[in-house]
Amino acid sequence: MAPHKAPDSSRRSDRSRRAIYDAALALVGESGYRRTTIEGIAARAGVGKQTIYRWWPSKAAVLMEAFLDLAARAAEEANPRAGGGAKEGGAEYGIPDTGDLAADLKLVLRATVDELNDPLMEAPTRALTAEGIVDAKLGAEFVEKLLDPQLALYVTRLEAAKEAGRLRPDADPRIALELLIAPLTHRWLLRTLPLTHAYADTIVDYALGGLTPRP
């Protein structure tokens, strides 16, 4: 007789964790953050409530980790499309560095538009954004774990462009990136006008070229 193999607890735990991630993201998309509960997540994932509390202290912690995992997987899928090209001292991933700053920024902002328009990403992003306004601790965690690492990629790319003479010597990369990100976020939050690739391209053109007539 073949020896009996004990169940692989790590694989079982990974399946349970993945089921919990999927359940949390699905429920917050369907019902919103306030109506999503640990009990609901456990029932949707097919696990006991005690399993969730063993791994996370709160609903916010579950959703935050689930969303960070979703964002990481989305970045991994997008990275091959954004890769390639010569390096100019910029980021190794996230924002390409081909030497053409406008083209690189347009590529990344178009990908951001696609993410914000993706129902799978949009619902939890809106939920965490809205809840982070009233829950300072959750908001700070959202900024620290998700937004700041993404914004750092822009800073790195803009610093490389500055060193290569493609930005003004006195340009502040942090302010520059806000000129790129803020309009997208504003339009996405208000939902009054469509978020499109053409809009993303125009933002880059305005940010890099300015609005005043050139001599």
N, C-alpha and C positions, 0 to 999 in steps of 0.2 A: 504493500500500500504506500502511496505517496504521502510524505509527511504533511500534516495539516499546517497550512500557512495562516498565521494570525492576520487579521485585517490591518491594512496600512492606515493607521490613525491620521497620519499627516495628509494623505490623499483625501480621506473622509472629511477632515477639517477644512481642507481647501475647497472641496465641493460645497460644504455648508457655508463657508465664508462667501463664496461666489454667489450662492443662492440668496444670501442675505443682502449682498450688494444689489443684486438685480431687483429683489423685492422692494428694498428701500427706495431705489430710483423710480421704479414703476409706481409705487404708491404716492410718492410726493408729486409725480407728474399727474396722476389721476385726481388726487384729493387735496393737494397742497401740503405745505409743511405742518400747519397747525393740526390738521386732521389725521396726519400720519402718526401712528403709534407703534410702540415696541411690540405690542400684542399683534397688531396688524401685520407688521413686518415678519414676525415669527410664523404667523399662520400662512402668509403668502410663500415664505421660504421653506415651509415644511420642517421647521426646527422648533425646539422648545424655547420658551421665553428666557429660561435660565441660561441657555447657550449664548444668547445675545448679551445678557448682562455679565457673563463670564469674560467676554472679549471687549465690551464697550461700556462706559459708564452712563451713557445717555443716548437718546435718539439723535441729537445733534452730532455726536461723535460717530455714530453709525453712518449717517448721511454724508458727513464730511469725508470719511475714509472711502465710502463708496464712490463719491464724486471725484476724489483725487485719483482713485483707480481708473475710473472712466476717462478722465482727462489724460492720464498717462498712456492708456491704451490708444486713445485718439492721436496723441502725439507720435507714438510709435508707428501707427499706420500712415500718418502724414509725412513722417520724416524722409522716407525714400523719395517722395515726390519733391521735397524741398531741397534734397541734397544735391551734391555735384557742384562743379565750378571751382575756380581758383580761390584760394584763401587769401584774405587781405589782412589777416590777424583777427578776424571776427569769430563768432561762436562756432563751435564744432557741430552744433545741431540747433534746430529750432528756426533760426533765421539764416538763410544762405548768404554767402559772401562771394559773389561773382565779380565784384568790382563795379557793378551797376547798382547803385544804392536804390534808385527809384524802382527798378524792376524787382529787386529783392524785397523791398517793402510792400510793393503791390502783391507779390506772390503770397506773402504772409498775411496781409490784411484780407485778401480774398479767401484764404483758408479760415481766417477768423469769422468772416461772414458766413461761410458754410457751417461752421460749428454753431454759431448763434442761431442759425436757421434750422438746425437739426433738432427735431422734436425730442430726441433722446437726451441731448445736451441742454436744450433750452429750458425745459421744465425744472430740473434741479438747479440750474444756474439762477433762474429767476427766484426760486424758493430760497436758496441760500443768500442771494443778494438782498431780498426783501427782509428776511429774518435777521440778517446781519445788521440792518439799520436799527432795529429795536433791541437786539441782543448784542451788546458791545463785545462780549467775550467771543461769541461765534463770529462776529464780523472781523475781529482782529485775527482770529485763527484762519478765516477765509483769505484775508489779505496776506498773512505770513506764509501759509502753506501753498496757496495757489497763485495769487496775483503777483506777489513780489518776485518769485522765480521766473515767471513769464516776462515781467517787465524788465528784469535784469538782462534778458536776451536782447531786448531792444537797445538797452544802454550799451551793451557790449558791441553790437553792430554799429551803432551810431558813433561810438568812440573810435572804432576802426576807420569809419568814413572820415571822421574829423582828422585823425592822424594822417590819412591819405590825401587831405586837402579837399575833400568833397563836401565838407560843411564849413561854415564860418569858424574861425579860430576861437571866437568867444561863445559859440553855441553851447548851451547847457543840454546834454543828452536827455536828462530827466524831463525837462520842460518840452523838448522836442518830441519825445515819445507821447506826451500827453496830447500834443496836437494831432497825433495819429489815432490814438486809442479813444480819446474822449468823444469825438463826433460819432464813431461807431456805437459806443455805449449809449450815448444820448438818444440816437435814433432807435436803437434796439429797445431801450426802456420805454420810450413813449409809444412805439408801435403805430405811429401816425403815417409814416412813409416807409416804403419797402427798403430792405437792406440788401444791396446788390453788389456785384463785382464792380460795376461801373462807378458806383458811389465810392467804393474803397479806392479805386484808381484816382478818382477826383480828389479825395482827401490827400493822397500822397502828392499829387501835382500841386495842390494849394499849399501844403505844408513845406514842400521843398522850394517851390517857385515864388511863394508869396502872393499877395493880392494886388499890390500896387503895380502900375505899368512900369515896364523896364525901359531904360533909355534906348 
